[in-house]
Amino acid sequence: MDPFVVVGGDAAGLSAASKLKREAPDREVVVFEKGRWVSYAHCGTPYYVKGEVDSLTDLVSLSPDEVAERDIDLRREHEVVAVDPEDRVVVAEGPAGRVEQPYGDVLLGTGARARSDPIEGADLFGAFTLHGLPDATAIRAFVDDGFDPETAALGPMSPDEFRRHADADPPETAAVIGGGYVGVEMAEALAAHGIDVHVLQRGSHLLGGFGAAVGEAVADELAAQGVTVHTDTAVEAIEGEGRVERVAFEGGALDAGAAIVGVGIAPNTALAEDAGADLGPSGAVAVDRYGRTSVEGVYAAGDCAESRHVVSGEATWVPLGLTANRAGRAIGATLGGDPTPVGGVAGTAVVKAFDLGAGRTGFVSESAAREAGFDPVSETITAGSRSGYYPGAEETTVTLTADRGTGRVLGASVVGRDRAAKRIDTVATALGSDTTVAEMERLDLAYAPPFSPVWDPILVAAKVLRDRV
């Protein structure tokens, strides 16, 4: 049988490769990775910039040597430039030139890229996106005056480029453009270096997909920690003579020596499109429940591919780490002889903002639920995180959304200081089984004063919302 070829050596790709080798040890597996680093934690990069993670190597899940021990043929610094479904050949360009690799099946795990458009000046020195280890290294070297290059593991960038950033004067003020995950996490990371941080958000509140209650709570927390939040502020340009000097927006400008552009990401679909694979309504690669594209023998998973939303049943694009790892593992199992669905998604996510934690899942806003064909109703409540008499109790705010006619839970958000974010997992689990508000109210959740009040905040939200559905 011809080899299983993987394009992209990160979460989806190496999960698929590893699983297939366990299920079918005799099947040849080849992984092409255009960079030098594989299997690393994108989500840990803000904490590396902050200094909570000491070394880039701490973010690596599998080293190249460990990949080789699994009998996987890993070819780093090989960029795949074409997939030929007719001849079943992958074409790559590497240090030794052009390579043509036959395949029996191929997985496209090409990921996503950070967007900086349409912001003029995003290519100035001192302007960064954060999507990978090279970006994290550059930012850390630029903002951390005491950064030890011995911990940098310079594989992601050349020594000259590293020195260029490390030798520059650290900024006194930084603008974070975009108040999503990256924006909020990077505000905390930059503030840890004594930088005056300003977050500029186009919308009316931070973390748009989490709902207004979370966005307002996070903005208050950032302000309490010395970060200035500017909402309803659309950045028009990053300006400066060779280096970032200011950020311009309608009606004004902010003097800043650095800018972090966190306005979102876009799926890398060019390779799939050129191979003839269909894209879905989100713009990511369309796949079936087993990760198969519209082209025979071609699979896609991770940040380049769509998933099925467990609430609406429709295709959606949710570029998160668990989604990629789970889908890759499922495809490896399928190719190993055990047909395994890649699984649905609810958009479950958590984020940390200094001492505050927030989580979301499903359809939080009524407008999003309405667009999906539901008749939504929601309630926002605030309840204690533990029994009131037990030390450490904090307010926890829950927004719960349900369908008015059926009572089905559609989504929720949670925010608070005391382990609030992970409470969202209760709702995420319920979404997968079409749980109603009444059924959620009757869930037998654990209770003990150090962990929860008798009525957990999720149960309180369900009690209040049940009266309206």
N, C-alpha and C positions, 0 to 999 in steps of 0.2 A: 504494500500500500504506500502511496506517495506521502511525503511528510505533511504534518500539520504545521502550518506557518503562521506565526503571530506577528502582526505589525504593531509595535508599541510594547515596551517592556515595563509597564507599570501595573496598576492594580488589576484591571481586567485581563490584560495579556498574560501576566505571570500566574495569575490564579487559574486561568484556563490551561496554560501549559503544565503547571504543577499537577493539577487534578487529572489531566489526561495521562501523564506519565505514571501516576499511581494506578489508574484504571487499566491502562494498556501500556505496560513498560516497554514493549517491543516497538511501539510506534515512534518513529523519528519526529522530534519536535524542534523547530527552528524559530528563534525569536529575533527579530530585527528591531534595534533601538537606535534612533538617530543621534541621541546624546550619549554621554558617558555614564550617567547615573540611572539606575533602575530601581523599581520597587521602593519608592520613598513616599513619605507622608506629606502630601501637599498641605494638609490642614495644620501641620505643626509648624509651618514656616513663620507665622506671626510670632510664635513663642521663641523661635530662634532669633528673630530680629530683636525681640524684647530682651533676650539674654537668659530666659528661663531654661532654654535648651542650650547646652554648652557647645556642642559640635554638630555640624551637618550630618556626620555619620550616625549620630543618635537617631536621625529621622529615617534611616535606611532599614527596611524590613528584611530584605534579602540582598546579600552582597553578590557580586559576580561569581565568586568562588562557591558560594552556597547554591547558586543557580546551576553551576556546572556539576556539583555533587548530585543534583537531581537528574543528571543525564540530559539536560536541556542545552541545545546548541545556541548559545547567546552570542549575537553579533552586534556589539556596540559600535557607535559611530557609523552606522549603516542606515542611510535614509531611503526608505522605499519610495520610488517615484512612479511606479505603475503596478497595477494588478491586471493581468490578462486572463479573464475567465475562460476564453475560448481555448487557449493552450494550457491553461492552469499553471501560469508562471508568474512569480513575483519578481519585479526588477528593482534592484537596489543599487545605490552608489555608496561606496565605502572608501577607506584609505587606499585600497589596492585597485580601485576602479569599479567598473560596472559588474554586477553580479546578477545572474538569472537563476532563480531558485524554483524548481517545480514544486507544486503542492497538490495534495488531495483535497484538503480543506484549508481555508484561510480565515483568520479572525482579524478584523480591523479594530484595533484598540488605540486609535489615533488621538483620543482625548479632545481637549478644547484649548483655546487660546484666550488670553486676557484681551479685552477690548480697550482701546484708548480713543477710538473715533467717537464723535467728530470733534475732539478737542484739539485745537491748534496748539502747537508747541509741546506736545506730549513727547517729542523726541529730544528735548533739551536735556543737557547734563543736569542731574538733580531731579529729574522727573522719572518716576518708576511705575511699573505695574508689578504685581506680586503673583506670579504663577510659575513656581518652580524654584529649584535650588539656586540657579544663577541670579535670579532676581533677589532672593533672600540674602545671598552673600553680598551683592552690591549695596543693598540698603543698609545692612548691618555695618559694613565697612564705612559707609558714608555718614551714618548718624552716631556711631559709637566711637568716641574719641579714644577710649581705652581698649579697643578691640585687639585681641591677641591673634595675629595672623596664623599662629600655629594651630588654632582651632578651626580655621576656615576650610580646611580640606579643599584645596584650590582646584579640584577637578572640574567644578562647574564653570570656572572662568579663568582666563589667562592671568598670569602674575602681573603683567603690565596693566591690565584692566582693573585688577584688584587694587594695585597701588594707586591708580588714578582716583579711585573712590576713597581709599583710605587716607590719602594725602590731602584731600580737599578739606576745607574748613567745615566742620559740622554746622548744620543750620540751627539758627536760634528759633525759627518759626517754620512749621510745616503745614501744608494744606493737604487734607485728605479729601479727595473728590469722590463722592459717593458714600452713602450711609448704609450700605449693605453689610454682609458678613465681613468682607475684607476691610471696609472702612471702619467698622466698630472695633475689630480686633487690632487693626494697625494704629488706631488712635491710642489704645492702651499701650501698645508696644513702643510707640514713639515718645509718649509721655514719660515712660520709664527712663528715658535718656535725658530728661530735663528739658525737652523741647516744648515750646508753646504750640499746641496742636489745635487746628481749626478743621472741623468737619463740615463740608459744604454738600448739602443734599438737595437734589432737584425737587423732590416731592415734599409733602407737608409733614412727614414724620420719617424717622429712621426705620430701617428694617421693614420695608413696605410689606413684604409677604407675611409678616408676623402680626399685622394689625396695629391699630392706633394705640391701644392700651400698652402694648409692649414698646412701641416706638417712643411714646412719651416717657415711659419709665426709664428706658435706656438713655434718652436725652438728658433726663434729670441726673442720672448717675454720672454721665460723662461730665456734665457741668459741675457737679459736686467734686469731681476729681481734677478740675482745672481745664478741661477741654471745652472749647467754644464751639457750639453747634449752630450752624446757619441752615435753616430749612427754607424751602421755596426759593432756593438759590441755584440757578442753572449756570454752571461755569461755561464761559465762552472761549477762553484761551489761557494758556500758560505762557507767560512772557519773560523775556530776559535776553541779555547779550551773551550768548554762549552758555549760560547757566540760568537756572530758574531764579527769578527775582520777584515775581508777583503772579498772582492768579486773578484774572479779570472775569467779572460776571456782570450781568445786567444791573446797571445802577451803581457800580463800584468796583473796587479791586482790593486785594489783600496782599501785603508785602510778605513774601515767604521765600525761604532758601531751599525748599524741597517740596515736591508734590507727589503724592501717592494717588494714582488713578485707579479707582476701584469701581468702575461703572458697569461691570459685568463681564461675562465670557461668552464665546461663540464656539459651537462645535466644529471640529476639523473634519469636514466632509468631502474635500476635493478628491481624495483618493477613491472614496466610495462612489462618488458621482462619475468619475472617469471610468470606473469599472462597470457602470451601468446600473448601480443600485439606486432605488427610489429613496427620496427624502420624504419625511412625514410633515404634517402641518406645522410642527415647531421649527422646522429647518434642520433637524438632526436626522440621522439615518433611520429609516423605517425598518422595524424588525418584527418578526412574529413572536409567539410566546416562548420559542426556543432560541431566540437570538438570530434567526436566519434572516438575511436580507432578501430582496427580490431576485438576486443573482444566485444561481445554484452553486453550492459549495462555499459561499461567502457569508460569514457571520460578522456581526458588529456588536460591541458592548462597551460600556463605560461612558465617558463624557461625550462621545461622538454619537451615541445612539439614543433612540427614544425608549420609553417604557410604557406600560399600561397603568393608568391611575386606578387604584383600588376602589375609589368612591364613584367616579364618573364612568369608569370602564373605557375611557378614551385614551388615545395616545398622548403622551406628555413627555417633557424633557426635564429630568431632574438630575443634574450632574453632581452627585455626591459619592463619597468614598465607598459606603456600604453597597450602594447600587452597583458600582463597578465591580467590586470584589465578588459579590454574590452572582452577578450575571456571568462573569468569567468562569467561576467555578462550575456553574450549571452547564455552560457550553462544553467545558472539558468533560463533564460527566456524560453528556449526551453523545459526544464523539467517542467516548469510551464504551458505549453500549447501553447506558442507562439514561433514557430520555428524561431530561429534567428541565422544567420551565424556569426561565430566568426570574420569575416572580414580579408581582406588581409593586408599585410605589405609592406613597401617600405624601411625599414631599416632607417627610419628618426631618427636622433639623433642630439643632441647639446651638447657642452662641453665648460666649462669655463677654461681659462688659465690666471690667474691674471686679467688683464684688457682687455683681448682679448676674443671674443666669436666666436665659429665656429659651423657650422651646415652641415649636409649632408643628402642626400636622394637618393634612387634609385641606379643606376649604375653610379658611379663617374668616375672610370678609364675605359679607352677604352678596356683594356685587359679583365676586368670583363664583360663588355658588349659584347665583342666578344665571350667569352665563353658561354654566354647566347643565342647566335645565332643571334646577331645583327651586323650591319655594322656601327660601331660607328664613330663619329667625335665630337671633343670637342674644346671649346675655353675658354680661361681664360682672364677676363677683370678686370680692377680696376676702380671704379667710386666713387663719393662722396656719403656719407650717407644722406646728407641734401643739401639744396641749398647752393652753395659755399659762399654766403655772410652771411649765418646764423651761429651764434656761435655754436660750438660743432661738426661741420662737420668733418668726418673722412673717410679715404680711406676704401672702402669695396671691397674685391676681390671675384669674382664669377667665378667658373668653371662650365660650362654647357655642357652636353653631349646629343647628339641626334643620331637617326638612319639616316644614310645618304640617304637611298632610300625613306623612308616614311616621314622623317622630325619629327617623333615622339620624344618627349622629353623623355630621359631615366634616367636622374639623374642630380644632381648638388651638389656643395659644396659652402659654403659661409664663409668668415672669415673677421673680422674687430673689431674695438673697440666700435662702436656706434650702439648698438642693432642689430648687424649683424646676429647673430645666428638665431633669430626667422624669419628672411626673408626667411629661407629655407621652411617655411610652405607653401609659395606660390607655390613652385615647387612640394612639396609633394602632395598638392591638385590637381595639374595639372596631376600628374602621374596616379592618379586614374581614370582619364577620357580620357586617350590616347591623351592628348593635343599635338599638333604639335608646332614646334618652331615658325611658322608664327602666330598661334593662341595665343601663349604666348606673342609674341611681341605686340599683340593688346589687351592684358588684361587691363581692366580699373582699375588700381591700384590708391589708394588714393594719393593725392599730396597736401602738404602744406610745406612751407620752414622749419618749425621746425622738420618735420618728414621725408621728402624725397625730392630729386630733382624732377623736372618734369618727367624725365626719371629715374625711380627707377633702381638700379644696376641690378636687375633681368631682367628688360626690355632691358637694354643696352646689357647684355649678349645675350639675344634672338636676338636682332638686328644684332649683329656681327656674331652669329652662323648661322643665316638664310642664309647668303651669301654662306655658304659652304654645305648646304643640298639640 
